[in-house]
Amino acid sequence: MNDALNAPAVLRGSLATLVIATPAVLIIRALGDTADGTDQSNWVYLAFVFVVLAYIAGGWVAARRSSEAPFVNGAAAPAAGFVIVQAIAWIASGGGISVVAAVFNLLLAATIGVVGAGLGGMRGTLVDGGGEPTG
């Protein structure tokens, strides 16, 4: 499976994820839950939409850059971006991050990246002529 990973594609996909997700994560951290759990801003939900779009974009970029195994690369790119953001958040919070939540969110990032890889791979199949018409 190591042969399937295209390091430059994963790097570019994770950078795309970071460029879109980092401002959204900062907004979520700034407007998120308060100490007593109240007065959360509704702008947090819009920021979550941008995080999901970041995962899709990362998977899309990685799939477009890799000719072999686009779904593996599309899953690895946003997962790598998530690990970087999570490591920074862990350092900033002094280690107060739930491991279960981090693993769940890592799997969620990879899964959403596969959706982006599917979107990125669709056009390549039709343009290259390797796919069959579906209608």
N, C-alpha and C positions, 0 to 999 in steps of 0.2 A: 504494500500500500504506500510505502514511502516513495516509490517510483511515480505514483500518481500525483503527488504534491508538486506543484510548480511554484517554487519559492518566490520568484518575481511577481507572479500573479497574486499569490497570497499577500505579499507585501503591499502591492498596489491596492488590493481590495481592503486590507486592514487600514491603510492610510485614508481611503475614501470613507470608511466607517468612522474613523477618528475625526476627520474634518467635519462631518455632519453631526456626529453624536456628542462631541465634546461641549459645544455651546448648549446643547439641550440638557446634558447632564448637569452643567453648571446652573442652569435655570431650575432644574428639578431640586438640586441641593439648596438653592437660595429660597425657593418658594415652597418647599416641601413641608412636611409635618413640623409643627412647633414642638417644644418640649412637652407641653401638656396634651398634644394630639389634636388640637383644634385650630381653626382659622387657616386651613390649607387653601391656597389660591387655586382657582380653576385653570390657570395658565399652565399648571403642571401637566394636565392632560394633553394639551397641545405639544408640550415638550416630549411627552411619551410617543406621540405620533412621529416626531422627528427622529427619535431613537429607532423606531421600527423602520422608518425610511432609510436610516443609516445602515441598518443590517441588510436591507434589501439591496441598497446601492453597493455595499461591500461584496455581497455575493454576486451581483451582476458584473461588477468590474473584474472580479477574479475569474468568473466563468468566461468572460469575453477574452481574457488574456491567456487562457489555458486551452490548448487544443485537445488535451487528453484529460479525462475525468473532471469535467466542469463542475459537477455537483460536489465532489470532494473538496475542490478548491473553493467553491462558493460557500461551503459550510465552514471551512477553516479560516477564511479571511475575517468575517465578522466575529468569529470566536476569538481569534488572536487580538482583534481590536478591543473586544470586551475584556480580555485578560489584562491588557494594558491599562484600560480605564479602571478596572476593579482593583488592580495593584495600587494605582495612584490614590483611589478612594480609601483603600485599606490603610495606607500610610497616613493620609490626611486625617482619618478618624481615629488613629491610634489603635487599630486592630479590632474595632468594634463592628465587624461585618459578619453576618450569619453565613456559615459555610453551606448550609442547605440551600439558602436563597441564592448564593453565588453559583452553585452547581446548576440549579434550576435555570437561572438566567443565562448561564453559559450554553446550556442545551437549547434554550429558546433562541438565542442569538444564532446558533448554528442552523437551527431549523428554519428560521426566517431567511438566513443566508441561502439556503437551498431553494427557497422560493425565488429569490433574486437570481440565482444561477439558472433556474428554469426559464425565467424571463429573458435573461441574457443569452441563453443557448438557443432559444426559439428562432431568433432572427438568423443566427449563424447557420442553422440547419436548413432553413428555407433558402438562404442566399447561396450557400454552397451546393445546393441541389442534392444533398444527401438524404433529405427527408422525403416522405411520400405525401401527396396531397391528402387532406383529411376530409374533404367535402366534395 
